Amino acid sequence: MPAASRTLTVGATLVVGAAVLTSPSAGAALMNLTLTVAIVIGWLIVVRRPDSPVGPALAWCGAAVAVSLTAEQLAAGAAGDLVASVMAPVWVGLWPVNLAGLLALLLVFPDGMLPGRLWRSVPWLFGLAAALVLAGLWGSVVVDGQVAGRDAAWRLPATAAGVVGIGLAMVLAVGSVVARFRRGDERIRDQLKWLLLAGALTVVLLVGGWAAELAGASVAAAYSPFVASIVVVVPAAVGVAVVRHDLLDIDRLLSEGAAWLVALALSAAVFGAAVVAVTQLLGHWTAIGPSLAAFVAALTLLPVHTYVHRGMARVIDRDRHVAVATVERFAADIRSGRREPEEIEAVLREAQGDPELRLLLADNGTWVGLDGVRRDDVRDGEAGPGGIVLESGDVPVARLDLARDTARARRRAAALLRAGWVPIEVSRLRLGLRQSQARLAGVAAEERVRLERDLHDGVQQRLVVTALRLRLLQRRVPDEHGGELDAAVGELLDAVEELRRLAHGVRPSRLDDGLGPALASVAAASPVPVDLAVADELPDVDDARTHAAFMTVTEAVANALKHARASHIEVAVEGARDRLRVSVRDDGTGGASGLVTLRDRVRSVGGELTVESPVGGGTTVTALI
Amino acid sequence: MADDAVLFREGLVRLLAEAGHEVVAAVGDGDALRVAVADHAPDIAIVDIRMPPDMDSDGARAAVDLRRDHPATAILLLSQHIELRHCLDLIGTPGFGYLLKDRVVRLDEFDDSLRRVAGGGSALDPQIARSLVHARRSAIDVLTEREVEVLSLVAEGHANAEIARRLGLSDRTVEAHMRSVFTKLDLHDDGTTHRRVLAVVTYLDARGP
């Protein structure tokens, strides 16, 4: 195939080259020279994408026109009368050749012929129709712009049938583009959109040309943008589509270009209507009309553009529009409390269509996942390949790592990041809050352990030593002072007991023996029966969490005794995967409120506290830690 | 005598000497304690639970080693607060006691406990005994208030006569209460104090809530 591609393209190059070199006039040479654009871009495609049939097809778009032009010039006598006499009967019927290249391009762009007998038959249909036209017009001459044919009964129907056939072939070729767009994947669609953009521009310029001609411009000036578009813009668009289809955001180019165009047309219509309305109203032409109309048109331009742009985005850039809408809906759900911001990664994966996409949050110069776990495979502060960084000011907030990394995927991801900015930032702040709470809880737990030890080994020890010395002294003083020393020792022992209770409040030292023994002493101290059930195997949790579990029981029991007038309390501690589940149930009056401090305490170690307390139905306090 | 707090250690050494005991060694950590016991084979080792180098339960761990290596030496553990982690298996065994430190200044009680443990009996701090008894809710539910008091004193390691004295009852009344308690809790009473303590402690299940 590559060899055939090259051969075809070489052929096209030779045809155009010959046409340029044999041009009879400077004008004709210029015309032929413009065709070399198609040749050059065709070669570019052949070199960069040797397997693609688009290169030769594009080259022949130019070459076919060159053939037609050259035939016309030869018939006009450019190469002597002999050649002219040979070419004269042919060239009038040769015009379908002009369309051959375009037909081939439409059929093969961007990745070869579509499979199926229908599409394969289109070139044959075209060839047959072209032959009919050639036969029908054989020997005709153009006189004063009118075709003067030879008289034969079959010629007119043959020509007509040929024209219909060519029209049908062209319609089918356009149909193949439509079919391709409908069946194609994202890449094919992107490529076709480039062609659509160039085609739409060409049509707009053609319409503009008509308008300019009506307004009195010369034909050359009116249509030269249109011609330039055909010979330069369309081949360029084809080349970009095949070689670098994601060079620019084609969706946005299309939708924004179209949106501005439509908005402009609408506001021009408004302008015209306003002028007519004012003139009608005042009964005569006045300068107020256009001024007022300009004012009205300017007023309507922006809202019309916004509205049209949104509509266009929905039609042309449907995928991204839907994806962004998914993220925006999610943000709205968070505002109304239906979802948690931490679900953002799953939402982005769905919207981006990339199930392995990863959202990382900035945390003091490192990147962490939504769970707060540091990702060591990511280098600090660098986006790296497949990474897009979201910044707030100059400070990085989050980054997306794409598993499917294309320029298009990046553009969509960037749009999604912008749409998801609030949930992402909230997730990051909440993560920071949880981490700092956990750090504080850890520090507080260490502090409590230290304080408890200091109380026991420091102050308490010294009080005991002092009591001991008083006892030693007691043996050396007369008996009448003995009672006083006894009282002093008694005071010290009371102080020791009080200190022990204080230290227990700071942190019950029975926790050293484990949660079970510590809770047993709580149950022992309760004036109403406490049924204590502690599972044999508990998850291994740190001191801060153990203490929080202990506090949950003591606070809930105290609450049951103080407010609920309970007569029986059940305490259960068990493992729930890697968490502790602590529940305290009483048979009291229910309707409990408060426990706010306890809730904060449990949350500070990453736990959840739930209180069920129907009036008259007892209270159940459950903590998952 | 092993305690890293020098003032307390020296004070207690003087107190013991004045009470007529002979202190053969006063040391400040678990390793020195092991060496001293091996050297002197004393009647009893008085050991602080928290000692260097870990300032954790070095004393309790040393006590477990002593019991294995020198079963003839009785052990009395002291601590500032209840901490049973490493000495659960020793509780209720003959010649073992566990008191809170401030008990030492109640001279008579302390001396009593000391002699009891050195003689192969038991001594548990009333706070510990109380928390053991009360932790077993089913025990409290079936016993009378008086029986709970008796049970706690048994757990502390006291003999019937001492229990009778403390509660202001006759020996026979205490014996009757004891029979009642042991029947209700389905325990076996073979008359020796430390076996009674062991039975009670095992029943109260100091090894868990």
Boltz contact constraints between the chains, C-beta under 6 A:
constraints:
  - contact:
      token1: [A, 456]
      token2: [B, 80]
      max_distance: 6.0
  - contact:
      token1: [A, 456]
      token2: [B, 81]
      max_distance: 6.0
  - contact:
      token1: [A, 460]
      token2: [B, 80]
      max_distance: 6.0
  - contact:
      token1: [A, 461]
      token2: [B, 5]
      max_distance: 6.0
  - contact:
      token1: [A, 464]
      token2: [B, 101]
      max_distance: 6.0
  - contact:
      token1: [A, 464]
      token2: [B, 102]
      max_distance: 6.0
  - contact:
      token1: [A, 465]
      token2: [B, 7]
      max_distance: 6.0
  - contact:
      token1: [A, 465]
      token2: [B, 8]
      max_distance: 6.0
  - contact:
      token1: [A, 465]
      token2: [B, 11]
      max_distance: 6.0
  - contact:
      token1: [A, 467]
      token2: [B, 105]
      max_distance: 6.0
  - contact:
      token1: [A, 468]
      token2: [B, 11]
      max_distance: 6.0
  - contact:
      token1: [A, 468]
      token2: [B, 105]
      max_distance: 6.0
  - contact:
      token1: [A, 469]
      token2: [B, 11]
      max_distance: 6.0
  - contact:
      token1: [A, 471]
      token2: [B, 105]
      max_distance: 6.0
  - contact:
      token1: [A, 472]
      token2: [B, 14]
      max_distance: 6.0
  - contact:
      token1: [A, 489]
      token2: [B, 105]
      max_distance: 6.0
  - contact:
      token1: [A, 493]
      token2: [B, 102]
      max_distance: 6.0
  - contact:
      token1: [A, 496]
      token2: [B, 102]
      max_distance: 6.0
  - contact:
      token1: [A, 509]
      token2: [B, 81]
      max_distance: 6.0
  - contact:
      token1: [A, 512]
      token2: [B, 83]
      max_distance: 6.0
  - contact:
      token1: [A, 513]
      token2: [B, 84]
      max_distance: 6.0
  - contact:
      token1: [A, 513]
      token2: [B, 85]
      max_distance: 6.0
  - contact:
      token1: [A, 516]
      token2: [B, 208]
      max_distance: 6.0
  - contact:
      token1: [A, 516]
      token2: [B, 209]
      max_distance: 6.0
  - contact:
      token1: [A, 519]
      token2: [B, 209]
      max_distance: 6.0
  - contact:
      token1: [A, 520]
      token2: [B, 135]
      max_distance: 6.0
  - contact:
      token1: [A, 520]
      token2: [B, 209]
      max_distance: 6.0
  - contact:
      token1: [A, 521]
      token2: [B, 131]
      max_distance: 6.0
  - contact:
      token1: [A, 524]
      token2: [B, 131]
      max_distance: 6.0
  - contact:
      token1: [A, 524]
      token2: [B, 134]
      max_distance: 6.0
  - contact:
      token1: [A, 524]
      token2: [B, 135]
      max_distance: 6.0
  - contact:
      token1: [A, 529]
      token2: [B, 137]
      max_distance: 6.0
  - contact:
      token1: [A, 532]
      token2: [B, 209]
      max_distance: 6.0
  - contact:
      token1: [A, 534]
      token2: [B, 209]
      max_distance: 6.0
